[in-house]
């Protein structure tokens, strides 16, 4: 299937074996490994794991790194020894069928995109732990977005940056303070190939700035049916400081940031042009890539002879902008000198003055002291803009109302499409097997339909509870291994390491909290009253344990202190073994936690959580949410599918809000969550709890899937931007 209209599909070429024998076995395995499709198919993950289980774990579940340790002959021998040949052939055949299937949702519902793919820009993409070019929620959302676009058959190309040091590896010192370590990744062990022009030569992006040229090579990555282009400034033609430009995610100062955003926006558009791709729609996932609109305008002026006004109108009509945060620090702003240094040559090409350019990034165009804001540029140069939850839509319209001073707040043109998660990436294999037994045949092709998920009410309560407890035990085993490794890295005593291997009570109510340690997320809220939380976790009749994970931005000292506070409870006899911090949060840690916890805790300061998606992943695996009524949970909670902290209000004084929310959190734990969990029937089952699990799955799994999310973007954004008819954005 050639969804990009570029002639012969590279995916098809990769699936054409050259010869028989050991070379063929090796070729098939490597072809599977070079398409991230494998990462959301458990049977294929297990295929790679079974080649060498020990090395699979040591290599962070990286199939290419694993395969490179074998020759074709030794791999063929291992496949024969472990009876893997039929599984290899099956996986290879399934990938080929997937790539070439014409029967997709998009074929029926978004045919207008067939020759005009969506160009999806994002600063990070979280696809799998073996490809660490993400930091957290935004990147994982982008990864889930393009996976669902692939599954739905939506013609889409992704554009981002390749960070050869990725985000940092987190280590905690003996006193609990976070340190950061950056590790350079071996390109040969990643599923990347150089992007090539029509003549076959590797493509190099060149950008002019007032201070000299900036170059980047471009990598291609296959994510199912989607192609992802990643720009990499580690190129010999660059100055030493520019070679480091894309080495780290969210590193450096404002000058580093604007140069990264120049690459992703302007460089991304030039990459698409060089690849012969003419997008029907541009989707800017947050303001980092908003410079893309300016370069797309310049190209329209050169290619079609349009005026600046007409070019702006055409590009704006084709552009969808998604804003993700109401936190001011989340919106990049640059001073006029930085803008002129980096956008000056592009401004010349547009034929506009410096003040005209600056006005496109200012709320108050007459205020020459106001910096250039990337979010403002994105909002001004798009005709479709959305927040990422219903509540965030209200907040965003209020926040950006000054851009439309003559409109009522309800008429501000910012809608909302609530975030969702990629079901197949986050659903535990054991739950998948349970669903396969009880859900309609081929249910995964209809996972965005509510009727499919009602089948959970036909599942025997004991079977659902047993499956959940199996996942919980797997989580606790994982936690023990990680704690032992963490202690070994800190050179703690063998006695402590042995103790770590005994931590984790499978009978205890297990609460999980894992996310970026920004202060507004209030990771330490549950410790507002130390004596009260100590009494909760030390109740021998109703034991409770709390698992924490997450990273603070390297420059976020208050966030680091939150981590230190929580990590150091390991030295308090009241909390030792009951409050546990798991270091180096990544997709792998997240996967274990969301699949095994009983309760997912989320207590941001409302309304600063734009959406949140970690709790949505928990739903799929039978866990329940205990959350402030913010972001997605404000539109999800119905009283029978989880638990709410408070009533969805906040005080003008943050100190009062925090105190009130802490009190409501304790009350929810003591009066609702803990009693319901430990209230068992004659069969030893928590009947009311299991009913909440069923209600959570049946009412929420379909609504908060990324398939539903991407279908919404297609209907309300991509299709109309490309000239088709569609419904309006809510």
N, C-alpha and C positions, 0 to 999 in steps of 0.2 A: 504493500500500500504506500503510495507516494502522496502524503498529505501536504507537502510543501510546493509541489509543482516545480521541482528543481531538476527534472530529468531522472536518471537512475537513482533510486534511494540507497543511501549508504548502509542503512539497516539491512536491506535486502542483500547488498554485496557482502556484508559481514556474515550472512547466513548461508553463503555458498561455499561448501567445503572444496578443498583443492585435491585431496587424495584420500586413499583408504588407510587402514592400519592405525598405528599409534598417533600419527599426525592428525588423523581425523578425530580421534577422541580428544586430543589436546585442543584442536581447533574448535570443536563444539563447546567444550568447557569455557574456553576463553571468549567465544562469541557470546555466551550467556553472561559471563562475568562483566563484559563491557557494555551491557545494557542494564541500568539500575532496576529494570523490571524484576530481576531476581529478588530484590530486597523486600518486596511485599508479597512474595509467594513462599510460604513456610516450607513446602516440600522441596523447593530449590535451595533455600537456605540450608536445610538439613543435608541435602546432597553435598554441598561444599563442606559442611561441617564433618560429614562422615568420611571425607577423604583423609583428614587428619584432625581429630577433635582437639588435641592439645595445641597444635600450631594455630588452628582456627581461632581459639580463644586468645592466644598470645599475640596474634596479628590483628586484633581488634575486628575480627569478622570481615577481613578484607580478602575476597576470593582471588583477586589478581595477584596479590602478594603471596597467597598460598600456592597458586598454580605455578608461579615463577620459581618455587623451590623444587619443582619436578621437571624432568625432561619428558618429552612425549612418551618415551619408552617406560620410564618409571611410573608415570601417571597411568598409562594403560595397564601396567602390571598391578598397580594399587587398585584400579577400578575393577580388574578381574578378581583380585584377592577379596575385595569387599562387596562383590556382586553389585556394581554400580552401573554397568553398561546400559541396562534397560532404563534406569532412572535418568541417565545422561541423555539418552535418545528421546525420552519422553519430555524432559524439560526443554530440550532443543526444538522439538517439534511444536510444543505449546507456545514457545516464544515466536516461532515463525507464523503460527496461526494467528496469534494476537496481533502481530505487526501487519498482517495482510488481510485481516477481516474487514469487509466493507460494511458489516451490519453494526453500526454504532448509533448512539443517541444523536450525535451531531449530524449524521447523514440525513436523518429525518427532520431534525429541529433547527439545524444551523448550517444548511447547505450553502448559504451565501458566503460562508467563510472558506469554502473549498479552495478557491484560488487566491484568497486574501487572508492569510493567517493572522492571528493575534500576536502582537509583539508584547511580551510580558517582562517588564523591567523590575528587578529587585536587587537590593544591595547584598542579600545573602540567601542561600538556598540550603535548607536542612533536609537532606534526603536519607542519609544513613550515617552511622558513626564512623564508617570507614572513609568517608569523604568529608572531613571536618572544615567546611567553609561556611559555618553558621555559628551564631552565638546563642540563640534562644528562640523565643516565640515567633518573631517576625520571619526568621529563616525557615523554621519548621512549617509555618503557615504557607510560605512560598513553595516549599517542597511538596506539601500536600496538595496545593493548588495545581501544580503542573502534573502530578500523578493522576489527579482526577480528570484534568483536561485530556490526558492520554487515555484513561479508561473510557471517557465519554466520546473519544474520537474527535475532539475539538482541535482543528488545526491551530497550533500555538507553538511559538518559539520563545525560549527564555533568554534573557540577557542579564549577566551579572559579572562579578569579578572573581578571579581565582586568587585566593589567599594562600600562598605556599607555606606560611606558618600558621594559618588558620586562626582560630581563637585560642586563648591560652589554656594550658593544662593547669589545673588548680591543685595546690598543695597547702595544707595547714601546718603551721609550726607547732611545737609542743605547747605553746601558749594560745593556740587556736587562731592565729592570724593568717590570713590568706596571702600566699605568694603566687606569682605568675611565672610560668615557664612556657616559652614558645619553641616549638619543634618544627624543623623544616621537613616537609613531606617529599618523599621520592615520587616524582612524576610517573616513573615507570610502573609504579604499583597502583596507579589510579586509572580509572576507565576513560582517560582523556586522549583525544587525537587532535593534531593540528587542523584548524580550519583552513581550507584551501580555496583559492580563487578558481574560476572556470578553467584557467590554464594549468591548474594543478600545483601551483606554487603556494607555500604557506602564506597566509594573509597577515599583514602587519598594519595596524591602525596607526596613523600619524596625525597628531593634533598640534595646531599652532597656538602658541601663547605669546604674550608680549615678552616673556623671558626665555623663549626658545621652544624647540619642538619637544613633544612628548610622544613616545612610541609604546605600543603594546602588541604582543602576539595574542592570538585568539585560539582557545581550545574549544573542542566540541565534545559534548557529553550526551549520550542517548539515555533518555528517561522514558522507557516504553516507546510510544509513538512520538514523543516530544523531543526536539533537539534543544539543548541548552548551550549557549555560547558564553564562554567565560574569558574576560580580558585579563591579561597578565603583563604587568609592566617590567618584569624581570627579563629585560631584553638588552642585548649588548650595545645597542645604539643609544641607550639612555644614560644620563648622568648617574653617578652612584646613588644619590639620594632618591632619584626617580625609580631606580631599579628596586628600591625597597618600598615603593609607594603602595603596592598591593600585597605586601608581605603579611600584614596583620589586619585583621578585621577590627574596625573601630579603634584603630591606634593613631597616634600622632596628634598634631595640632590642627587648627582651622585650615592652614594651607594644605596640609596633607588631605584633609577631608574634601576640600573643594576640588583638588586634583583627582581624587578618586571619583568624585561625582561628575567631573568632566569626562573621565574615561567611560563610566557606565552609561551616561546620557548621550553625549556627542559621539563617543567611540562606539557605543552600541548601535546607533543609527547608521554609522558608516559601515559597520560590520554587516548589517542587514543588506545595505546597498551592494556591498561587494559580493555577498552570497546570492544576489539576484532575488532577494525576498522583498516583495512590496506588501507591507501590512495593510489589512483592512481596518485594524483598530490597534491603538496603542494603549496599554494598561500600565500606568505608573503606580507601582506598589510602594507608597510613601514618597516623600519629596526628594529622596536621594537621587532619583533619576530624572528630575524635572527638566534639566537642560536638554533632554532629548527632544522636547517640543520645539526648542529654538533651532536645533540642527535640522529637524524635519521641515520646519518652515523655510529655512535657507535652501534646502534641497528642492522644495516645491517651486521656489522663486527661480532657481537656476533651470530646473527641468521643464517647468511648464510656463515660465515667463510671467508668473503671477506677481501682483503687487504685494507689499508687506501685509496690507489689510486682508487681501483675499487669501494669502497663504496662511495667515493666522486663523482666519475663519475655517478653512478646510481642515487644518490640523486640529483645532479645538473640537470640531465636530467629530473627529475620529478618535479623540482621546478620552480615556476614563481614568480618573484619579482617585486613589483610595488613601484616606488619612487614617492613621492608626493610634494616635495618642492625643489626649487632652493636656498632657504634661508639657509645659513650655520648653523644657530642655530637649524634648524630642523633635523639635522643629529647627533644622539647621538655618543659621543666619550668618551672612558674610558681609564684611565692610566693603565700601566702594572700590578701594584699591585692589583688593583680592579679585573682585568681579572684573575690573578692567584688565588686570594682568592676565586672567585666564579666559575671559569671554571677549576681550577686545577684538581679536581677529574675526571671531564669529559675528560680533556686532558690525564690523566693517562689511562683512558679507551680507548682512541683513539691511545695511544702509540706514541704520538708525543711530541716534546720538547716545552718549553714555547715560544721560538723564532719562531718555526713553527706555533704555534697557533696565535701569534701576527701578523705574516706575512699575515695571512688570513684576517686581518682587517686593513691592511696598504696599502696605495697606493704605497709608496716607501718602499719596504720590507727591504732595507738596512739601513733605517733611524730609529735607535732605539729610537729616541726622539718622533717619530710620535705616537700619541695615537691610540687605537683600535677603528675603526669606524664601526658601525653596518650596515650602507649602503654599505660600501665596502665589508663586509662579505656577505651581501645579493647578491650583484652583482657578486662576485667571485664564489659563490656556487649555482648559478642558470644558466640555459641555456636559459631562456627566461626572459627578463626584459623589463619593459615598463614605460614610463611616462604617464601622464594623460590628455594630449592634444597634438595636433600637434606641437604647439610652444614650449611647455614644453619638447617635445622630442628633438627638436633642442638644447634647453638650456641644457638638461641633457647630451646629447652627448658631448657638449663642456665642461661641468662641469667635467665629469668623463673620459675624453679622456686620462689623464695620466695613467689610468689603462691598456690601450691598446696603448702603445707608438709607436708601429710599424704600426698602422692603421690610415688611413685618417679619419677625423671627421665623414664623411658620412657613414663610415663602422663600426662605434662603435655599438656594438650589444645591443642598447637600442631603442626599438620601441615606439609606443604610442597607447593607447586605451583611447579615450576621455571619461571622466566621464559622467554619466547620472543620472537621478532621477527616483524614483519609482512613476509612474503616479498615481496609486490609493491611495497612501499615501498623496499626495500633491494637488490633484485635488479637488476643492470645490464641495460640493454636488450639488449646483445649476448648476455649469458648467457640472457636470456629467449628470445631467438630460437633459440639453440642447444637449449634445453630443448623449445621448441615443435616443433623438427624431430625430436627423438628420443624425447620422452616421450609417454605415451598422450594421446589427444585429451581436451581439457577437464581437463588434469591440475591446473590451478590450483584446481579445485573439490574436489580430493582431496589437497591438499598436506600434510595431516596424516596421510596413510597411508604407511607405510614402503615398500610395493611400488612406488609411483609413482617414488620416487627411485632404485630399483635400475637404472633405464634408463640412468643415467650410465655404467654399465660397458659399455654398447653404443656409446658415443661414441668415435670415433676419437681416439687420444691426441694426434695432431697437430692436430686440429680444436680440442680442448679447450685445448691449449697456445697455439695461435694466438689464440684468443679471449681468454685470460688476458693475453697480451702486448699485445693491442690495448688492453685496459683499463689496463694498466700504463703504456703510452705516453700515454694520455689523462690519467692521474693526474699524470705528470711534466710534461706541458704545463700542467696546472692549477697545479701547484706553481710553475713558472717565472713564470706570470702573477701569482700571489699575491706571490711574493718581490719581483718588480719593483714591484708596487704598494706593498708594505710599505716598501721602500727609498725610493720616491718620496715617501711620506708623511713619512718621517724626513729628507727633503731630502738624501739621500746623493748621492754623485757619480754622474754618468751612467755612468762607467766601472764602478762597482759594479752599477748597474742592468743594464747590458749583460751583466755577468758572471752575474747572476742568471738571465738568459734562456738561459744555456748550462749551468746546473746540472741534474744528473739524468742518470744513466747507465742506459739501458734494459737493459743487459746485467748490471747489478749486482743482487745479492740485495737486495731492497728490504723493509726492516722498518718497520712502522708501530706507533706508540704514541700513542694519543689518548684522553684522558679527563680528568676533573676532577683537578687537581693537589693532591689531599689527600696528606699526607705518607705515610700508610700504603700508598698505591699505589706509592710508591718509584720515581718516574719516573727518578731518577738512579742506580738500582741498576747499570745496565749500565756506568756510569763509575766503579765502585768501584776498578778497577785501570786507570788511564789508559793505561799503556804497553800493556797487554794488548788493550784495545779499539782502541787506535790501530793496533796490528799487524793486527788483524782487518779494519778498514775500509780499510787501505792495502795490502792484498795485491793486487797488480796482476793476478795470475792468477785470483783469486777475489774480485772487488771486492764490497764491502758498503756500503750507504747506509741511513741511519736517518731517518725522518720523524717529527717530534713535533708534537703540537697539544694544546691544552687550556687551561683557565682555572683560576685559583685564586680561591677566595672572596675578595671584597674585604678581609675582615678576617683572612685567613689569611696572615700574613707568612712563615712557614716555606714554605708552598706557593709563594708568589711568589719566594722565593729559589731554589727548585728550578727554576722557569722561567728565572730569570736565569742560573743555572749552565749550563743546557742551551743557552739562546739564545746565550750568549757563546762557545760553541765555534766560532761562525762566524768569530771572530777568531783562532782557533788554526790554524796552517797544517796541522797534522795532520788536522784535521776539517773545514776549510773546504770546502763543497760536498758533504760526505759526512754531516754531521749538520745537519739543517735543522729549524728551528722555524717552523711556519705559524701566524700570528696569527689571533685572533678565531675560535676553533673554534665551529662551529655545525653544523646538519644538513647544509648544503651541503658543508662541508669533510669532515665524516664520510662522506658518501655517496661522494665521490671517493676517500677513503683506503681505506675498506673494500672498494671495488670493484677497486682497483688494486694493493694491496700483495701481495707474495709471502708474507710472514709477519706475523702480528699478535702483538705482544709484550704480555704482561700479567703483572706480577710484584708483586702486592700481598703484604702481610705476612699470611700465613694465620693464622686463618680470618676475616679482616676483610672480604673481598669476599663480600657476601651472595650475589650471583649473577653480575652482569656480563652485558651483552648485546652489547657491541660485537663480540666475537669470534664471536658467533653470526651476525652480519651478514656477516662475512668468509667464513664457510662457503659461503654461497649463491653467492658469486662466484669460488670456486676457491682462495681464500687458505687458508693453513694457520695453525693456532694454535701458539704457543710460550708456555706459561703455567705458572705455579704451579698445583698441584692444589688449587684453591680454587674456591668458588662452583660455577657450572655445569660448569666443566671437570673438576672432581673426579668427576662422574658421566658425563662424555662421552668422556674419553680412553681409548682401548683399545690404544695402542701402534702402531696402523697408520693413524690418522687425524689425526695432528699430533704435537706434541712436548711433553714434560713437563719442567719445571724441578724437579728434586729428586724425592722420593718421597712427598710429601704429609705431611711432618712439620715441626714447628717447635720451637724451643728456648724454654725459659722466659725466657732472656735475649735480648731483641730484637737486641742487637749480634751475638750469635753466630748468630742466625737470619739476619740480613742478610748476614753474612760467608759463611755456608754457602750461602745462596741465590745470591749473586753468583758463587761458585765453580761452582755447578751450572749457572748460566746460561751462563757462558763455556764450560764443558765441553759443554753441549748444542749451542751454536753451532759449536764447533770440531770436534766429533766426529760430530755427526749432521746438523744443519741445513745447514751450508755444504757439506760433502762431498756430501750427497745432491742438493743443488740444482745443483752444477756437474758431477756425474757424468753425462755424456751418452752416448747410444748412437750407432750408426752413422748414424742419421738426425738427429743433433744434438739429440735430445730427452732430457730427464731422466726416464727411464722410471720409476724408483722414486718420484720426486717426484710424477709425474702419477698413479701408483697411489695415493699418499697423498691426493691431491686427490679422486680418485674415492671412496675410502673415506670421506673426511670428508663429502662431499656425501651419499653413500648412507646413512651411519649416523647423521648428525646433523641434516640439514636438516629432516626431518619431525619429529624429537623436539623441536627447539628453535624451532618456529614459534609465533607468537602465536595461530594458529588452534587448535593443540593445547592451548595454555595456556588459552585462553578456553573451549574445550570442557570442559577439566578443571574450571574454575571453575563452569561451568553444571551439570555433572553432580554435583559434590561440594559445591557451595555454593548457587548461585542456585535450582536446582530444589527441593532439600529445604527451603530457607528459605521458599520460596513454597508449600510444602505438598505437593510432589511427592515421588516416590521416587527415590533415587539411591544411588550407591556412596559409601563413606566416604572422607575425605581421607587420603592417605598420610602 
